[in-house]
Amino acid sequence: MNILLSTYDFSNVNCYPELKEHLKPNMRVVIIPFSHDSIYYKKEKLFNSLYDYENGKDYNIICKEFYQFGIEKQNIYVLNPFRDTIKYMKYRVDKADVVFFTGGNPISFMRLIKKFKLLDNLLNFKGITIGASARSDDSTRRIYDLLSALGTLSLQIQQRYRLCKRNRCDSSLPK
C-alpha cells in the first residue's frame, strides 16, 4: 500500500478510518527524512532540531500521528545520516513494516537515497509507504515521475520543505 499525503496529519478524520485497517500497533516504522535543504545534512545540530528523539520538531509531529494507531515510540526509527551506516540504514528499511518519507525537496531526497544506496531496498520494499509530498505547482508532474520510481503513485501535493534558493525544485528537476 502506498500513501502520499499533502500534510503529516494522516490520523485526521478523513484518513483514519481507512488507515486503521492497515496500520497496526506492532508495526515497525522507519522515517526517511532526506527531503530538506542540504544545509540540514551538513550540520548535525540542524538535523537534530528536526529529528532528535526528544525535541525534534518534525519527529514529534510525525510520531504523534503513528501513536494514534497504537504504534509506540520504540517502534519508530529515524534514519540519521550522521549516526547510521549504510548497512544499518538498509537493515532498518528491510525490517520495517512502514516506510515514512518526509515531504520536501525531491532533489535532496533522490540524492541522499542514492548516496546511502537505499534505492534497491526501497524498490523491493513490500510494506506500507507513507509520505508527505512537496510543491503544488507545475513541478507536480516531475515530482510524480521521481516518486513513481519508488512505486508511490497516489499523490496530493503541498509545499513542505524549508526553501533555499540554491536548491529550488523547479529549475533542477528533469522535464
Sequence and secondary structure as in RCSB ss.txt:
>XXXX:A:sequence
MNILLSTYDFSNVNCYPELKEHLKPNMRVVIIPFSHDSIYYKKEKLFNSLYDYENGKDYNIICKEFYQFGIEKQN
IYVLNPFRDTIKYMKYRVDKADVVFFTGGNPISFMRLIKKFKLLDNLLNFKGITIGASARSDDSTRRIYDLLSAL
GTLSLQIQQRYRLCKRNRCDSSLPK
>XXXX:A:secstr
 EEEESSS TTSTTTHHHHTTT  TT  EEEE   S GGGGT HHHHHHHH TTT HHHHHHHHHHHTTT  GGG
EEE  TTT  HHHHHHHHHH SEEEE  S HHHHHHHHHHTT HHHHHT  SEEEEEB   STTHHHHHHHHHTT
T     B   S   GGG HHHHS  
